[in-house]
Amino acid sequence: MAPAIMLAADAPKLSSANTGFMLIASALVLLMTPGLAFFYGGMVRVKSTLNMLMMSFISMGIVTILWVLYGFSMSFGTDHGSLIGWTSDFVGWTGIGKMDLWPGYTIPVFVFAVFQMMFAIITPALISGALADRVKFSAWAVFLVLWVTIVYFPVAHWVWGTGGWAYELGVIDFAGGTAVHINAGAAALGVILVIGKRVGFKKDPMRPHSLPLVMLGAGLLWFGWFGFNAGSWLGNDDGVGPLMFVNTQIATAAAMLAWLGYEKIRHGACTTLGAASGAVAGLVAITPSGGAVTPLGAIAVGAIAGVACAAAVGLKFRFGYDDSLDVVGVHMVGGIIGSLLIGFFASGTGQSTATGVFYGDHSFTQLWKQCAGVGGVLAYSLIVSAILAFLLDKTIGMRVTQDEEVSGIDRAEHAESAYDYSGAGGGVLGSALSAAAGAGGGKQPENQGDKKSGKQTKKVDA
């Protein structure tokens, strides 16, 4: 697939090292989606655990097929009007040979395509956390098909596809601050403004039912994110990929500590949920910026994101939108911060010579470019996602019934429950656990954004 004008002797040759690295990176990115499922699954009440897991897992099935059929072509095909791509050889991957190389790189087209497939899979899965407890699984599946087709595939072309308007403008997005995190966060906001709040929002306790699951999910996300970020340079020939790897670790650590510091000062306790959420906030923020900043810059990006996202998760109570698992507060806000801070901290020694305000760009050139990319993606995703949710809600219906939501969406939508209490033992304890399970899980731990003091309750409900 190398350009025809390139002489055969000068054309890149397949690198087994880069190819192997990218295959591993692709597997790491795929692992992030089950990691996200555990992260979200632990944050909801018992009666919604399986539904939360399934909303992530179904993306691995649906998006894979759509990506092969037409998604890769729309995202990375020949540009049309700076808005969409299309290459007939990419449709169904019928015109791609096993030894065809991605233009300008030393990896096969198949490897690049499958790496980008993993990004397309996890992006809509991120949205699901905002919709916990109340969306029909069938409606979610239809929304997922429409959203990736109308929103994600075009936006990926804008940001990463040759000829896309953001790409040509010079917007820096190393691995998905705009295309993934702002895109998903804005979509989540658009949908929840349409479908409304959960039953009992701001009244009933909605605490995480399993903080160990949350920590496990956060750990898997952190691990997989190295493939997500470092792999986005598509090779390791010039040191930029390793820089991104290092900055990913640094920013994540800084954000986790900053979030915990904010919690301690504001609420008097350092929570496990705060540690997990802070780590994810740092991962989000460094995703667009890690190839452009120095390690010291990565500390700044992570620390700023940790504090800002910790503060942002409480905005849902002030403004009255029910973002169940803080997708807006972490992913949208974190993506915005990470993208805009490039305009201040870009050193000019990483992925490009572009510099930020603190490195001599006193005309704010790169900052304005970042603002354009952030604003364009945010507005498009928010508006189109809200329209899609409205149309689906008025046709097939987006929400389960109130009775199904109260009794438990797992039973209503999947005919299963996450935990079988029948084997918990006899006597009073066994009877109590069985009764709680039959009632949909009883009172559950509240979500991180729900607590006023920040201190974990010592009462353990069945």
Phi, psi and chi 1 to 4 in degrees:
 res  aa     phi    psi   chi1   chi2   chi3   chi4
   1 MET       -   11.8  -60.9  -64.9  -69.6      -
   2 ALA   -67.5  149.5      -      -      -      -
   3 PRO   -54.8  142.8  -25.0   34.3      -      -
   4 ALA   -66.1  -26.7      -      -      -      -
   5 ILE   -77.5  -10.3   60.1  172.3      -      -
   6 MET   -80.6  131.0 -175.1  175.4  -67.4      -
   7 LEU   -66.2  143.9  -62.3  176.4      -      -
   8 ALA   -57.4  -37.3      -      -      -      -
   9 ALA   -68.6  -26.3      -      -      -      -
  10 ASP   -94.9   -9.7  -61.3  -33.7      -      -
  11 ALA   -66.3  143.1      -      -      -      -
  12 PRO   -59.7  146.8  -20.7   32.1      -      -
  13 LYS  -110.9  152.2  -63.9 -179.4  179.6  179.5
  14 LEU   -58.7  130.5 -172.7  145.3      -      -
  15 SER  -103.8  116.5  165.7      -      -      -
  16 SER   -66.0  -31.9   57.0      -      -      -
  17 ALA   -67.1  -50.1      -      -      -      -
  18 ASN   -65.4  -38.2  -74.7  -21.7      -      -
  19 THR   -63.6  -46.1  -61.3      -      -      -
  20 GLY   -62.6  -42.7      -      -      -      -
  21 PHE   -59.7  -43.3  168.6   73.1      -      -
  22 MET   -70.1  -31.7  -70.6  -55.3  -58.5      -
  23 LEU   -65.7  -41.2  -70.7  172.3      -      -
  24 ILE   -65.4  -43.1  -66.8  171.2      -      -
  25 ALA   -61.1  -38.8      -      -      -      -
  26 SER   -62.6  -42.7  -60.3      -      -      -
  27 ALA   -63.8  -38.2      -      -      -      -
  28 LEU   -63.5  -40.9  -72.8  171.8      -      -
  29 VAL   -66.8  -38.6 -179.6      -      -      -
  30 LEU   -62.4  -38.5  179.8   63.5      -      -
  31 LEU   -59.6  -26.7  179.5   66.3      -      -
  32 MET   -63.6  -30.2  -68.5  171.6   65.3      -
  33 THR   -69.8  -47.0  -61.1      -      -      -
  34 PRO   -61.0  -35.4  -23.9   33.8      -      -
  35 GLY   -60.6  -42.7      -      -      -      -
  36 LEU   -62.8  -39.3  179.8   72.2      -      -
  37 ALA   -60.3  -43.8      -      -      -      -
  38 PHE   -66.9  -41.4  -74.4  124.4      -      -
  39 PHE   -58.5  -50.0 -178.1   68.7      -      -
  40 TYR   -70.2  -40.4  -77.7  167.8      -      -
  41 GLY   -61.3  -34.9      -      -      -      -
  42 GLY   -75.5  -21.1      -      -      -      -
  43 MET   -83.9  -16.1  -70.5  176.1   69.8      -
  44 VAL   -93.9  175.0  -65.5      -      -      -
  45 ARG   -73.2  161.5  -68.8  169.5  -73.9 -179.8
  46 VAL   -52.8  -41.4  168.3      -      -      -
  47 LYS   -71.5   -4.8   60.2 -175.0  179.4 -179.9
  48 SER  -119.3    6.0  -56.7      -      -      -
  49 THR   -60.7  -51.3  -54.0      -      -      -
  50 LEU   -66.7  -38.3  -63.9 -179.2      -      -
  51 ASN   -61.0  -38.9 -179.6 -106.9      -      -
  52 MET   -67.0  -40.3 -154.3   71.9  -98.1      -
  53 LEU   -63.6  -43.6  -64.0  175.1      -      -
  54 MET   -68.0  -32.0  -79.3  -67.3  -71.1      -
  55 MET   -65.5  -26.3  -70.2  176.7   81.8      -
  56 SER   -83.9  -45.3  -72.2      -      -      -
  57 PHE   -63.6  -36.1  -93.7   75.9      -      -
  58 ILE   -65.4  -25.7 -166.2   63.6      -      -
  59 SER   -64.5  -33.8 -176.3      -      -      -
  60 MET   -64.4  -29.2  -66.8 -166.8  -71.9      -
  61 GLY   -83.4  -54.0      -      -      -      -
  62 ILE   -64.9  -50.1  -68.7  174.8      -      -
  63 VAL   -68.4  -33.4  178.1      -      -      -
  64 THR   -56.4  -48.6  -65.2      -      -      -
  65 ILE   -67.1  -44.3  -57.8  -55.8      -      -
  66 LEU   -63.7  -37.3  -62.6 -177.2      -      -
  67 TRP   -63.1  -41.1 -172.2 -107.7      -      -
  68 VAL   -69.7  -42.6  173.5      -      -      -
  69 LEU   -67.4  -47.5  -67.2  178.7      -      -
  70 TYR  -153.6  -13.8   59.1   83.2      -      -
  71 GLY   -64.0  -44.3      -      -      -      -
  72 PHE   -62.9  -39.1 -178.4   55.5      -      -
  73 SER   -65.0  -42.6 -177.5      -      -      -
  74 MET   -66.6  -33.7  -71.0  179.2   63.7      -
  75 SER   -85.7  -40.6  -59.9      -      -      -
  76 PHE  -126.7   12.6  -67.4   97.8      -      -
  77 GLY   -78.5 -178.2      -      -      -      -
  78 THR   -56.7  133.1  -58.3      -      -      -
  79 ASP   -66.8  143.6  175.5   67.9      -      -
  80 HIS  -133.0  105.2  -66.2  -85.3      -      -
  81 GLY    69.1   20.0      -      -      -      -
  82 SER    65.1   11.6  -62.6      -      -      -
  83 LEU  -118.0  -28.8  -63.2  175.4      -      -
  84 ILE  -151.4  153.0 -161.4   68.2      -      -
  85 GLY  -109.3  160.7      -      -      -      -
  86 TRP  -166.5  124.3 -168.2  -99.5      -      -
  87 THR  -137.0  119.9  -63.2      -      -      -
  88 SER   -61.4  -31.5   58.4      -      -      -
  89 ASP   -63.8  -23.0  -76.2  -10.8      -      -
  90 PHE   -85.6  -12.5  -67.1  167.9      -      -
  91 VAL   -72.2  115.7  177.0      -      -      -
  92 GLY    69.7    5.1      -      -      -      -
  93 TRP    57.2   31.5  -63.3    6.0      -      -
  94 THR   -76.0  -25.4   55.6      -      -      -
  95 GLY  -104.8   19.3      -      -      -      -
  96 ILE  -106.4  122.6  -57.2  174.1      -      -
  97 GLY   -88.3  154.5      -      -      -      -
  98 LYS   -66.1  -22.0   65.4  179.8 -178.7 -179.6
  99 MET  -105.8    4.5  -67.3  -61.8  -69.2      -
 100 ASP   -67.6  132.6  -69.6  -18.6      -      -
 101 LEU   -98.7  147.1  -58.9 -175.3      -      -
 102 TRP   -66.8  128.4 -171.2 -116.8      -      -
 103 PRO   -50.7  126.7  -28.8   36.3      -      -
 104 GLY    85.0   -0.3      -      -      -      -
 105 TYR  -128.4  174.3  -68.2   90.0      -      -
 106 THR  -111.8   24.5   58.4      -      -      -
 107 ILE  -120.7  150.4   60.6  173.5      -      -
 108 PRO   -65.0  154.6  -22.8   34.6      -      -
 109 VAL   -58.2  -39.7  175.4      -      -      -
 110 PHE   -57.2  -40.5  -84.2  134.6      -      -
 111 VAL   -68.0  -44.6  174.4      -      -      -
 112 PHE   -61.2  -42.5  176.4   76.4      -      -
 113 ALA   -64.4  -41.7      -      -      -      -
 114 VAL   -74.3  -31.6   78.7      -      -      -
 115 PHE   -62.4  -47.6  178.5   70.0      -      -
 116 GLN   -68.7  -26.7  -70.9  -65.9  -21.9      -
 117 MET   -58.4  -40.1  174.9 -164.4  -69.9      -
 118 MET   -65.5  -32.4  -54.4  -47.1  177.8      -
 119 PHE   -66.2  -43.4  -79.0   67.4      -      -
 120 ALA   -63.8  -30.3      -      -      -      -
 121 ILE   -71.3  -47.2  -72.9  170.7      -      -
 122 ILE   -77.8  -25.3 -164.6  171.2      -      -
 123 THR   -61.1  -52.6  -56.8      -      -      -
 124 PRO   -67.4  -27.9   23.4  -33.7      -      -
 125 ALA   -61.4  -32.6      -      -      -      -
 126 LEU   -59.3  -36.6  -66.4  171.6      -      -
 127 ILE   -61.7  -34.4  -58.3  170.6      -      -
 128 SER   -58.2  -29.8   66.2      -      -      -
 129 GLY   -61.7  -27.9      -      -      -      -
 130 ALA   -76.4  -16.8      -      -      -      -
 131 LEU  -107.1   12.9  -42.4  179.4      -      -
 132 ALA   -54.4  145.5      -      -      -      -
 133 ASP    83.8  -12.2  -62.0  -31.9      -      -
 134 ARG  -139.9    1.0   57.8 -159.5 -169.9  -85.7
 135 VAL  -108.4  133.6  172.8      -      -      -
 136 LYS   -58.6  138.3  -66.2  178.3 -177.4  176.9
 137 PHE   -65.6  -38.7 -174.1   68.0      -      -
 138 SER   -64.8  -40.2   57.6      -      -      -
 139 ALA   -66.6  -37.6      -      -      -      -
 140 TRP   -62.3  -41.5  167.2 -110.8      -      -
 141 ALA   -63.3  -42.5      -      -      -      -
 142 VAL   -66.7  -42.8  174.8      -      -      -
 143 PHE   -59.3  -42.0  175.3   82.3      -      -
 144 LEU   -59.5  -44.7 -162.9  156.3      -      -
 145 VAL   -60.7  -48.5  171.0      -      -      -
 146 LEU   -66.9  -40.5  -64.1  174.7      -      -
 147 TRP   -68.2  -45.8 -170.9   83.7      -      -
 148 VAL   -65.4  -32.9  -65.8      -      -      -
 149 THR   -72.1  -44.2  -58.7      -      -      -
 150 ILE   -92.5  -27.2  -60.0  173.0      -      -
 151 VAL  -111.0  -60.8  179.7      -      -      -
 152 TYR   -65.2  -48.8 -179.2   78.7      -      -
 153 PHE   -59.4  -46.8  -62.7  158.0      -      -
 154 PRO   -63.6  -42.6  -24.2   35.0      -      -
 155 VAL   -64.4  -39.1  169.6      -      -      -
 156 ALA   -59.6  -37.0      -      -      -      -
 157 HIS   -68.1  -42.4 -179.3   74.4      -      -
 158 TRP   -55.3  -44.7  -63.6   -4.8      -      -
 159 VAL   -86.2  -39.6  175.3      -      -      -
 160 TRP  -118.3  -17.5  -67.0  -41.7      -      -
 161 GLY   -81.9  136.3      -      -      -      -
 162 THR   -58.1  124.1  -58.3      -      -      -
 163 GLY    99.9  -17.9      -      -      -      -
 164 GLY   -61.0  144.8      -      -      -      -
 165 TRP   -62.7  -39.8   68.7  -97.2      -      -
 166 ALA   -70.0  -39.2      -      -      -      -
 167 TYR   -61.7  -46.0 -180.0   89.4      -      -
 168 GLU   -72.0  -29.3  -63.8  -60.0  -33.7      -
 169 LEU   -68.3  -26.1 -179.8   61.9      -      -
 170 GLY   100.6   19.3      -      -      -      -
 171 VAL   -66.8  128.4  176.9      -      -      -
 172 ILE   -91.3  121.2  -66.4  176.1      -      -
 173 ASP  -146.1   91.7 -173.7   -7.2      -      -
 174 PHE   -58.8  -48.7 -164.5   98.8      -      -
 175 ALA  -140.0   10.0      -      -      -      -
 176 GLY   130.7   24.1      -      -      -      -
 177 GLY   -59.7  -41.4      -      -      -      -
 178 THR   -90.3  -53.5   53.7      -      -      -
 179 ALA   -65.2  -29.6      -      -      -      -
 180 VAL  -104.7  -62.1  175.5      -      -      -
 181 HIS   -80.7  -49.2  -61.9  -69.4      -      -
 182 ILE   -63.8  -40.4  -65.1  174.4      -      -
 183 ASN   -57.7  -50.4 -160.8    4.1      -      -
 184 ALA   -69.6  -41.6      -      -      -      -
 185 GLY   -65.1  -42.4      -      -      -      -
 186 ALA   -66.5  -38.7      -      -      -      -
 187 ALA   -61.7  -42.9      -      -      -      -
 188 ALA   -59.5  -43.3      -      -      -      -
 189 LEU   -63.6  -43.6 -180.0   59.0      -      -
 190 GLY   -60.7  -41.0      -      -      -      -
 191 VAL   -70.9  -45.3  174.8      -      -      -
 192 ILE   -69.6  -24.9   59.2 -179.2      -      -
 193 LEU   -68.1  -25.0  -69.2  176.6      -      -
 194 VAL   -87.0  -46.9  171.0      -      -      -
 195 ILE   -84.6  -16.2   67.0  171.9      -      -
 196 GLY    88.4 -173.4      -      -      -      -
 197 LYS   -88.8  160.5  -52.2  173.7 -176.7   66.4
 198 ARG   -68.6  153.9  -72.2  167.7  -69.5  177.2
 199 VAL   -62.9  125.3  175.4      -      -      -
 200 GLY    88.1    7.7      -      -      -      -
 201 PHE   -58.1  129.9  176.2   64.3      -      -
 202 LYS    69.7    5.3  -66.3 -159.5  -68.0 -172.2
 203 LYS  -119.5  -51.0  -63.0  178.3 -178.4  178.4
 204 ASP   -92.3  150.8  -62.1  -22.6      -      -
 205 PRO   -66.7  132.1   22.7  -32.5      -      -
 206 MET  -133.1   51.4  -63.5  179.5  179.6      -
 207 ARG   -79.4  158.9  -63.3 -178.4  -68.9  -91.5
 208 PRO   -60.0  137.7  -20.8   31.8      -      -
 209 HIS   -86.1  -19.2   89.1  -81.2      -      -
 210 SER  -148.8   94.1  176.6      -      -      -
 211 LEU   -66.7  -32.2  -71.4  171.2      -      -
 212 PRO   -58.9  -39.0  -29.0   37.1      -      -
 213 LEU   -63.3  -39.6  -95.8 -172.4      -      -
 214 VAL   -61.3  -45.6  173.9      -      -      -
 215 MET   -66.5  -37.7  -63.7  -63.8  -81.0      -
 216 LEU   -62.3  -46.1  171.1   63.2      -      -
 217 GLY   -62.1  -41.7      -      -      -      -
 218 ALA   -64.0  -38.8      -      -      -      -
 219 GLY   -64.4  -41.2      -      -      -      -
 220 LEU   -66.1  -38.3  -70.0  172.7      -      -
 221 LEU   -63.4  -45.7  -76.5  169.8      -      -
 222 TRP   -60.1  -45.2 -166.6  -26.7      -      -
 223 PHE   -63.4  -49.9  176.0   65.8      -      -
 224 GLY   -66.8  -26.0      -      -      -      -
 225 TRP   -64.3  -23.1 -137.9  -67.2      -      -
 226 PHE   -64.1  -37.1  -71.1  112.0      -      -
 227 GLY   -70.6  -40.1      -      -      -      -
 228 PHE   -56.8  -47.9 -169.5   87.9      -      -
 229 ASN   -86.3  -58.9  -81.4   -1.6      -      -
 230 ALA   -64.4  -33.4      -      -      -      -
 231 GLY   -68.2  -19.5      -      -      -      -
 232 SER   -70.0   -9.5  -69.7      -      -      -
 233 TRP   -85.7   -7.5 -160.4 -119.7      -      -
 234 LEU    63.6   26.2  -52.7 -177.2      -      -
 235 GLY   159.8  174.2      -      -      -      -
 236 ASN  -130.0   40.0  -68.1  -52.0      -      -
 237 ASP   -89.4  -14.2  -60.8  -35.1      -      -
 238 ASP  -132.6    8.2   56.6    6.7      -      -
 239 GLY    87.6   -7.0      -      -      -      -
 240 VAL   -71.3  -41.2  176.1      -      -      -
 241 GLY   -58.1  -48.7      -      -      -      -
 242 PRO   -60.4  -36.4  -29.5   37.4      -      -
 243 LEU   -59.9  -43.6  172.6   66.1      -      -
 244 MET   -64.7  -39.2 -175.4   56.2  159.9      -
 245 PHE   -59.3  -49.3 -168.6  104.3      -      -
 246 VAL   -62.7  -46.3  167.4      -      -      -
 247 ASN   -65.9  -29.8  -77.0  -15.5      -      -
 248 THR   -61.8  -46.5  -62.6      -      -      -
 249 GLN   -64.8  -44.4  175.9   67.3   18.3      -
 250 ILE   -64.6  -49.4  -67.1  170.5      -      -
 251 ALA   -64.9  -37.3      -      -      -      -
 252 THR   -64.8  -43.8  -53.6      -      -      -
 253 ALA   -62.7  -43.8      -      -      -      -
 254 ALA   -63.7  -41.3      -      -      -      -
 255 ALA   -67.0  -40.7      -      -      -      -
 256 MET   -61.2  -46.1  179.2  179.6   66.7      -
 257 LEU   -65.6  -38.8  -64.1  176.4      -      -
 258 ALA   -66.2  -41.7      -      -      -      -
 259 TRP   -62.3  -45.4 -172.9  -58.7      -      -
 260 LEU   -63.7  -38.4  -69.2  175.1      -      -
 261 GLY   -62.9  -41.8      -      -      -      -
 262 TYR   -61.6  -44.9  176.7   89.5      -      -
 263 GLU   -60.7  -44.1  -86.4 -166.2  -29.2      -
 264 LYS   -63.3  -43.8 -178.1   65.3  175.7  177.6
 265 ILE   -70.2  -43.1  -65.8  170.6      -      -
 266 ARG   -80.7  -40.5 -177.9   75.2 -175.9  -87.2
 267 HIS  -119.4  -11.1  -54.8  -60.5      -      -
 268 GLY    88.8    8.3      -      -      -      -
 269 ALA  -149.9  148.6      -      -      -      -
 270 CYS  -102.6  109.5  -63.4      -      -      -
 271 THR   -95.7  156.3   67.4      -      -      -
 272 THR   -66.4  -37.1   52.6      -      -      -
 273 LEU   -65.7  -34.7 -175.4   54.9      -      -
 274 GLY   -65.9  -39.9      -      -      -      -
 275 ALA   -63.3  -45.0      -      -      -      -
 276 ALA   -65.6  -45.0      -      -      -      -
 277 SER   -67.1  -38.6  -60.6      -      -      -
 278 GLY   -63.7  -40.5      -      -      -      -
 279 ALA   -61.4  -44.6      -      -      -      -
 280 VAL   -63.9  -39.0  173.3      -      -      -
 281 ALA   -60.2  -41.7      -      -      -      -
 282 GLY   -66.7  -39.4      -      -      -      -
 283 LEU   -62.1  -41.5  -69.4  164.3      -      -
 284 VAL   -63.0  -48.1  170.0      -      -      -
 285 ALA   -68.2  -34.5      -      -      -      -
 286 ILE   -81.1  -14.6 -157.8   61.8      -      -
 287 THR   -56.2  -47.9  -69.0      -      -      -
 288 PRO   -79.7  -25.0   28.1  -34.7      -      -
 289 SER  -106.4  -12.8   57.9      -      -      -
 290 GLY   -63.3  -25.3      -      -      -      -
 291 GLY   -85.2   -7.1      -      -      -      -
 292 ALA  -109.4  -15.3      -      -      -      -
 293 VAL  -110.8  162.0  -56.6      -      -      -
 294 THR   -82.9  170.0   65.5      -      -      -
 295 PRO   -57.1  -37.2  -31.9   38.8      -      -
 296 LEU   -66.4  -37.7  -75.5  177.6      -      -
 297 GLY   -62.8  -35.4      -      -      -      -
 298 ALA   -64.6  -36.7      -      -      -      -
 299 ILE   -61.6  -44.8  -67.1  176.8      -      -
 300 ALA   -63.5  -45.3      -      -      -      -
 301 VAL   -60.0  -46.8  169.6      -      -      -
 302 GLY   -64.9  -44.1      -      -      -      -
 303 ALA   -64.8  -43.3      -      -      -      -
 304 ILE   -63.7  -43.5  -66.5  170.0      -      -
 305 ALA   -65.2  -39.5      -      -      -      -
 306 GLY   -59.6  -46.5      -      -      -      -
 307 VAL   -70.4  -45.7  172.8      -      -      -
 308 ALA   -63.9  -43.2      -      -      -      -
 309 CYS   -70.1  -36.3  -68.2      -      -      -
 310 ALA   -61.4  -38.7      -      -      -      -
 311 ALA   -73.1  -33.9      -      -      -      -
 312 ALA   -71.7  -27.0      -      -      -      -
 313 VAL   -65.8  -20.9  -63.5      -      -      -
 314 GLY   -84.2   -6.8      -      -      -      -
 315 LEU   -65.6  -24.5  -65.5  177.9      -      -
 316 LYS   -64.0  -29.7   62.6 -175.4  178.8 -176.3
 317 PHE   -77.4  -32.8  -63.5  105.9      -      -
 318 ARG   -72.0  -39.7  178.4  175.2  -60.5  177.5
 319 PHE  -101.5   -8.1  -64.9  108.3      -      -
 320 GLY    81.9   19.9      -      -      -      -
 321 TYR  -101.2  139.3   60.7   88.9      -      -
 322 ASP   -97.3   84.3 -174.2    7.9      -      -
 323 ASP   -89.1   92.8  174.6   16.1      -      -
 324 SER   -50.4  -50.9  -55.9      -      -      -
 325 LEU  -118.1   27.0  -53.7 -176.8      -      -
 326 ASP    64.2   39.6  -57.4  -38.8      -      -
 327 VAL   -66.9  -40.8  177.7      -      -      -
 328 VAL   -66.5  -47.3  175.6      -      -      -
 329 GLY   -66.5  -31.3      -      -      -      -
 330 VAL   -97.8  -53.2  173.5      -      -      -
 331 HIS   -81.0  -46.5  -68.6  -83.0      -      -
 332 MET   -69.3  -49.7 -169.0  179.4   83.0      -
 333 VAL   -66.1  -43.9  172.7      -      -      -
 334 GLY   -63.0  -40.1      -      -      -      -
 335 GLY   -65.4  -40.0      -      -      -      -
 336 ILE   -63.0  -47.1  -68.7  171.3      -      -
 337 ILE   -62.0  -49.1  -70.5  171.0      -      -
 338 GLY   -61.6  -37.1      -      -      -      -
 339 SER   -71.6  -43.6  -62.7      -      -      -
 340 LEU   -73.2  -32.5  -65.1 -176.3      -      -
 341 LEU   -67.1  -16.4  -72.5 -179.2      -      -
 342 ILE   -58.6  -37.3  -65.8  171.3      -      -
 343 GLY   -65.6  -12.2      -      -      -      -
 344 PHE  -109.8  -39.3  -67.3   94.7      -      -
 345 PHE  -106.5   -1.8  -69.6  103.8      -      -
 346 ALA   -59.9  126.1      -      -      -      -
 347 SER   -92.2  -18.4   66.2      -      -      -
 348 GLY    80.4    5.0      -      -      -      -
 349 THR  -116.4    5.6   60.4      -      -      -
 350 GLY  -104.0 -114.5      -      -      -      -
 351 GLN   -71.5  -22.1   69.6 -176.0   87.8      -
 352 SER  -154.3  177.6   71.6      -      -      -
 353 THR   -89.2    1.9   57.4      -      -      -
 354 ALA   -63.6  135.9      -      -      -      -
 355 THR  -119.9  158.2   56.4      -      -      -
 356 GLY  -100.5 -178.6      -      -      -      -
 357 VAL   -57.9  -40.0  174.6      -      -      -
 358 PHE   -76.0   -5.2  -61.6  152.2      -      -
 359 TYR  -121.9   26.7  -72.8   82.8      -      -
 360 GLY   108.6   -6.2      -      -      -      -
 361 ASP   -86.1   71.9 -178.8   20.5      -      -
 362 HIS   -77.4   -4.9  -58.7  -54.2      -      -
 363 SER   -90.4   -0.4   60.9      -      -      -
 364 PHE    60.6   29.2  -57.5   96.5      -      -
 365 THR   -60.0  -52.2  -58.6      -      -      -
 366 GLN   -69.2  -34.3 -168.8   60.2   43.8      -
 367 LEU   -61.8  -42.8  179.2   59.1      -      -
 368 TRP   -65.2  -36.6  -73.5  117.7      -      -
 369 LYS   -63.4  -42.7  -68.6  178.4 -179.7  179.9
 370 GLN   -64.2  -39.4  -62.6  -55.5  122.4      -
 371 CYS   -61.5  -41.0  -71.7      -      -      -
 372 ALA   -63.6  -44.4      -      -      -      -
 373 GLY   -63.6  -45.2      -      -      -      -
 374 VAL   -62.4  -48.9  166.6      -      -      -
 375 GLY   -64.7  -42.0      -      -      -      -
 376 GLY   -63.8  -48.0      -      -      -      -
 377 VAL   -67.4  -43.4  171.5      -      -      -
 378 LEU   -61.0  -48.5 -167.4  155.6      -      -
 379 ALA   -64.7  -45.4      -      -      -      -
 380 TYR   -62.7  -48.5  179.6   74.9      -      -
 381 SER   -65.5  -43.2 -176.3      -      -      -
 382 LEU   -60.3  -50.0  174.8   66.0      -      -
 383 ILE   -69.1  -49.0  -65.6  170.4      -      -
 384 VAL   -67.0  -38.8  175.0      -      -      -
 385 SER   -64.9  -40.2  -58.7      -      -      -
 386 ALA   -63.7  -40.3      -      -      -      -
 387 ILE   -63.8  -45.1  -67.4  172.5      -      -
 388 LEU   -60.0  -44.7  -69.7  175.7      -      -
 389 ALA   -64.1  -39.6      -      -      -      -
 390 PHE   -63.4  -45.9  177.0   80.8      -      -
 391 LEU   -64.2  -43.0  -67.0  175.5      -      -
 392 LEU   -66.9  -38.9  -70.9  176.0      -      -
 393 ASP   -64.4  -35.3 -165.0   44.4      -      -
 394 LYS   -82.9  -12.0  -64.8  -57.8 -179.0 -177.6
 395 THR  -108.1  -76.4   51.4      -      -      -
 396 ILE   -90.1  -12.5   63.7  174.6      -      -
 397 GLY    84.6  129.7      -      -      -      -
 398 MET   -92.4  -29.6  -76.4  -74.3  -74.6      -
 399 ARG  -105.3  150.6  -65.3 -170.9   60.8  146.9
 400 VAL   -72.8  168.3  -62.0      -      -      -
 401 THR   -69.8  162.5   66.4      -      -      -
 402 GLN   -62.2  -39.6 -177.7  170.4  -37.0      -
 403 ASP   -63.5  -41.0  -72.8  -16.2      -      -
 404 GLU   -67.1  -37.2  -71.4  172.7  -24.3      -
 405 GLU   -66.0  -43.0 -177.8  178.3  -25.0      -
 406 VAL   -68.9  -43.8  171.9      -      -      -
 407 SER   -74.1  -27.6   62.8      -      -      -
 408 GLY   132.7  121.1      -      -      -      -
 409 ILE   -70.6  -24.9 -163.8  169.9      -      -
 410 ASP   -61.3  -48.5  -76.1   -2.4      -      -
 411 ARG   -65.7  -42.5  -72.9  -72.0 -172.2 -174.7
 412 ALA   -68.4  -40.9      -      -      -      -
 413 GLU   -99.4  -24.7  -68.4  -67.8  -60.1      -
 414 HIS  -126.6   -4.9  -52.8  -70.5      -      -
 415 ALA    56.3   33.8      -      -      -      -
 416 GLU  -143.6  168.0  -62.3  172.5  -55.2      -
 417 SER  -133.2  151.5   58.2      -      -      -
 418 ALA   -69.3  -31.8      -      -      -      -
 419 TYR  -130.5  135.0  -55.7  100.2      -      -
 420 ASP   -99.8  104.1 -178.5    4.7      -      -
 421 TYR   -84.6   -4.1  -66.5  111.5      -      -
 422 SER   -65.8  -23.3   62.8      -      -      -
 423 GLY   -97.6   16.0      -      -      -      -
 424 ALA   -78.8   -7.7      -      -      -      -
 425 GLY   118.4  164.9      -      -      -      -
 426 GLY   -89.8 -166.1      -      -      -      -
 427 GLY    73.8 -161.2      -      -      -      -
 428 VAL   -64.5  -43.8  176.7      -      -      -
 429 LEU   -63.0  -47.6  176.1   60.9      -      -
 430 GLY   -61.1  -42.1      -      -      -      -
 431 SER   -64.6  -40.3  -60.8      -      -      -
 432 ALA   -65.6  -42.5      -      -      -      -
 433 LEU   -66.3  -40.8  -69.4  173.6      -      -
 434 SER   -64.6  -40.3  -62.8      -      -      -
 435 ALA   -64.0  -40.8      -      -      -      -
 436 ALA   -64.5  -40.8      -      -      -      -
 437 ALA   -63.3  -41.4      -      -      -      -
 438 GLY   -67.0  -24.7      -      -      -      -
 439 ALA   -89.6    9.2      -      -      -      -
 440 GLY    91.1   15.4      -      -      -      -
 441 GLY   105.0   -6.6      -      -      -      -
 442 GLY    65.0 -157.9      -      -      -      -
 443 LYS   -74.1  136.1  -67.0 -178.0  179.2 -179.9
 444 GLN  -118.3  159.6  -56.1  -55.8  -32.6      -
 445 PRO   -59.1  142.2  -21.2   31.5      -      -
 446 GLU   -79.1  158.1   65.5  177.4  -24.1      -
 447 ASN   -67.0  156.4 -171.1   16.8      -      -
 448 GLN   -55.6  -36.6 -168.4  -92.9  -29.7      -
 449 GLY   -76.6  -11.4      -      -      -      -
 450 ASP   -84.2  -25.3  -65.9  -23.8      -      -
 451 LYS   -77.7  140.9   60.0 -179.4 -179.6  -67.1
 452 LYS   -91.2  -32.5  -64.4 -179.7 -179.7  178.2
 453 SER   -95.1  -18.8   66.8      -      -      -
 454 GLY    83.8   -6.3      -      -      -      -
 455 LYS   -90.1  139.9  -63.9  179.3  179.0  179.1
 456 GLN   -74.8  137.4  -62.5  -66.8  -31.4      -
 457 THR   -70.2  148.7  178.5      -      -      -
 458 LYS   -93.7   -8.1  -67.1 -177.3  178.9  179.4
 459 LYS   -80.1  130.7 -178.1 -179.9  177.1 -179.2
 460 VAL  -109.0  113.5  179.8      -      -      -
 461 ASP   -94.2  149.7  -64.8  -46.0      -      -
 462 ALA   -68.1      -      -      -      -      -
